[in-house]
């Protein structure tokens, strides 16, 4: 499964620093055949305590966590929707990702220039969002022109008219400065606009980049901090705090020394892990496990997947030739102590094709 999170941001907000910190955590891509091999893609393990516990339980020779892809997208400048800077490349790359991680500078530092001269998170956010909105307006205007042309020609079926009404509603929403993701749509409406690949329809996660030892905006009760928090609350937006620079350095530090170094530097606790886990959740992904002496592994699937579809994450045969699967929640398996005990107590369920896989299931597929 190749679903990805695109990292975007203005120049000098810490976007590349964050991507470098993430890629230091990268896993060997040869273990993940569905992953893209590209220098701008980081294949990052999803933090999950369950994987190591299961590996210890099975005395596994190899432990492979679930992963998620982060994509480093070209920096944006004002006017990108009109082709300024690397605008066309920027917008094209965003269309290919599934969630946007929007890095926002959250610190003052006279040694690091700000592209607009002064750090103001809401203004910075709006620069990028307006460019995305303008690109979507162009997309909708073209589609509306095409749809209205068909209707004028005599194609007045209710589906086409309803589509045009929806497009007009979306356009009005965008022209009001709102992202499509903030508009309430039903399932049928979401399916109708899926093929348009609207940039602002993608889930957005704001990544507030702080600087340890620096002057951080959240440490003051200033107007710019209050305005930022009010914006997130009003728009119902997700956000996480990170310190991209420190996170990159901590990747080179032994696990036992990390927490002590964090305390000494006054760094945020686990900011990058929060980013990975929240991004994984916004992709609507869950993890199931296979475990044994050879290998314990976390497998990534879409939430709501039935057993044969989940099996395809391992091999297409597990979908095409699926007969049944044995399933037990990971914590139940650890609590009972062994597969034999779990079977004896009837804790392992044998399920068929319609079983919806749950996050944390340990599964053995039968083909």
ChimeraX attribute file (.defattr): number of C-alpha atoms within 10 A of each C-alpha:
attribute: neighborCount
match mode: 1-to-1
recipient: residues
	/A:1	15
	/A:2	15
	/A:3	21
	/A:4	23
	/A:5	29
	/A:6	24
	/A:7	25
	/A:8	27
	/A:9	27
	/A:10	23
	/A:11	17
	/A:12	15
	/A:13	27
	/A:14	24
	/A:15	26
	/A:16	21
	/A:17	17
	/A:18	24
	/A:19	22
	/A:20	19
	/A:21	23
	/A:22	24
	/A:23	20
	/A:24	18
	/A:25	16
	/A:26	18
	/A:27	16
	/A:28	9
	/A:29	15
	/A:30	9
	/A:31	9
	/A:32	17
	/A:33	12
	/A:34	12
	/A:35	19
	/A:36	16
	/A:37	13
	/A:38	9
	/A:39	9
	/A:40	14
	/A:41	21
	/A:42	28
	/A:43	25
	/A:44	21
	/A:45	20
	/A:46	23
	/A:47	15
	/A:48	14
	/A:49	9
	/A:50	14
	/A:51	24
	/A:52	17
	/A:53	15
	/A:54	24
	/A:55	22
	/A:56	15
	/A:57	17
	/A:58	17
	/A:59	17
	/A:60	17
	/A:61	12
	/A:62	13
	/A:63	17
	/A:64	18
	/A:65	22
	/A:66	22
	/A:67	26
	/A:68	24
	/A:69	25
	/A:70	26
	/A:71	24
	/A:72	23
	/A:73	24
	/A:74	24
	/A:75	20
	/A:76	23
	/A:77	20
	/A:78	15
	/A:79	16
	/A:80	23
	/A:81	24
	/A:82	12
	/A:83	14
	/A:84	12
	/A:85	16
	/A:86	15
	/A:87	20
	/A:88	16
	/A:89	15
	/A:90	19
	/A:91	20
	/A:92	12
	/A:93	16
	/A:94	25
	/A:95	17
	/A:96	15
	/A:97	20
	/A:98	21
	/A:99	24
	/A:100	27
	/A:101	25
	/A:102	23
	/A:103	28
	/A:104	25
	/A:105	26
	/A:106	24
	/A:107	21
	/A:108	18
	/A:109	13
	/A:110	8
	/A:111	6
	/A:112	10
	/A:113	14
	/A:114	17
	/A:115	13
	/A:116	11
	/A:117	8
	/A:118	13
	/A:119	20
	/A:120	21
	/A:121	21
	/A:122	18
	/A:123	14
	/A:124	19
	/A:125	19
	/A:126	13
	/A:127	18
	/A:128	20
	/A:129	18
	/A:130	21
	/A:131	22
	/A:132	21
	/A:133	26
	/A:134	20
	/A:135	19
	/A:136	25
	/A:137	20
	/A:138	13
	/A:139	16
	/A:140	21
	/A:141	14
	/A:142	11
	/A:143	15
	/A:144	19
	/A:145	11
	/A:146	12
	/A:147	18
	/A:148	16
	/A:149	12
	/A:150	14
	/A:151	14
	/A:152	9
	/A:153	9
	/A:154	9
	/A:155	14
	/A:156	13
	/A:157	9
	/A:158	9
	/A:159	10
	/A:160	15
	/A:161	16
	/A:162	13
	/A:163	16
	/A:164	20
	/A:165	13
	/A:166	17
	/A:167	20
	/A:168	15
	/A:169	13
	/A:170	21
	/A:171	21
	/A:172	13
	/A:173	17
	/A:174	22
	/A:175	15
	/A:176	10
	/A:177	13
	/A:178	18
	/A:179	24
	/A:180	20
	/A:181	16
	/A:182	15
	/A:183	13
	/A:184	9
	/A:185	13
	/A:186	8
	/A:187	8
	/A:188	9
	/A:189	14
	/A:190	12
	/A:191	11
	/A:192	12
	/A:193	16
	/A:194	11
	/A:195	8
	/A:196	14
	/A:197	15
	/A:198	21
	/A:199	28
	/A:200	24
	/A:201	21
	/A:202	19
	/A:203	20
	/A:204	22
	/A:205	21
	/A:206	21
	/A:207	29
	/A:208	23
	/A:209	24
	/A:210	26
	/A:211	23
	/A:212	19
	/A:213	9
	/A:214	10
	/A:215	14
	/A:216	17
	/A:217	24
	/A:218	17
	/A:219	10
	/A:220	11
	/A:221	9
	/A:222	10
	/A:223	11
	/A:224	17
	/A:225	19
	/A:226	14
	/A:227	14
	/A:228	18
	/A:229	16
	/A:230	13
	/A:231	14
	/A:232	14
	/A:233	11
	/A:234	9
	/A:235	12
	/A:236	10
	/A:237	15
	/A:238	16
	/A:239	19
	/A:240	17
	/A:241	21
	/A:242	26
	/A:243	24
	/A:244	29
	/A:245	19
	/A:246	22
	/A:247	25
	/A:248	20
	/A:249	12
	/A:250	18
	/A:251	15
	/A:252	12
	/A:253	12
	/A:254	9
	/A:255	10
	/A:256	8
	/A:257	10
	/A:258	17
	/A:259	16
	/A:260	11
	/A:261	14
	/A:262	17
	/A:263	11
	/A:264	10
	/A:265	13
	/A:266	13
	/A:267	20
	/A:268	18
	/A:269	16
	/A:270	14
	/A:271	19
	/A:272	22
	/A:273	18
	/A:274	17
	/A:275	20
	/A:276	21
	/A:277	17
	/A:278	17
	/A:279	27
	/A:280	23
	/A:281	13
	/A:282	18
	/A:283	20
	/A:284	13
	/A:285	19
	/A:286	21
	/A:287	25
	/A:288	23
	/A:289	25
	/A:290	19
	/A:291	23
	/A:292	16
	/A:293	13
	/A:294	13
	/A:295	16
	/A:296	26
	/A:297	23
	/A:298	24
	/A:299	22
	/A:300	24
	/A:301	26
	/A:302	18
	/A:303	17
	/A:304	16
	/A:305	17
	/A:306	18
	/A:307	25
	/A:308	25
	/A:309	21
	/A:310	25
	/A:311	26
	/A:312	16
	/A:313	16
	/A:314	16
	/A:315	11
	/A:316	14
	/A:317	12
	/A:318	21
	/A:319	20
	/A:320	13
	/A:321	12
	/A:322	19
	/A:323	15
	/A:324	19
	/A:325	21
	/A:326	16
	/A:327	23
	/A:328	21
	/A:329	18
	/A:330	21
	/A:331	15
	/A:332	15
	/A:333	21
	/A:334	15
	/A:335	9
	/A:336	14
	/A:337	12
	/A:338	14
	/A:339	14
	/A:340	11
	/A:341	13
	/A:342	18
	/A:343	14
	/A:344	10
	/A:345	10
	/A:346	9
	/A:347	17
	/A:348	21
	/A:349	14
	/A:350	15
	/A:351	16
	/A:352	15
	/A:353	14
	/A:354	11
	/A:355	16
	/A:356	16
	/A:357	25
	/A:358	19
	/A:359	18
	/A:360	18
	/A:361	21
	/A:362	25
	/A:363	23
	/A:364	15
	/A:365	20
	/A:366	13
	/A:367	11
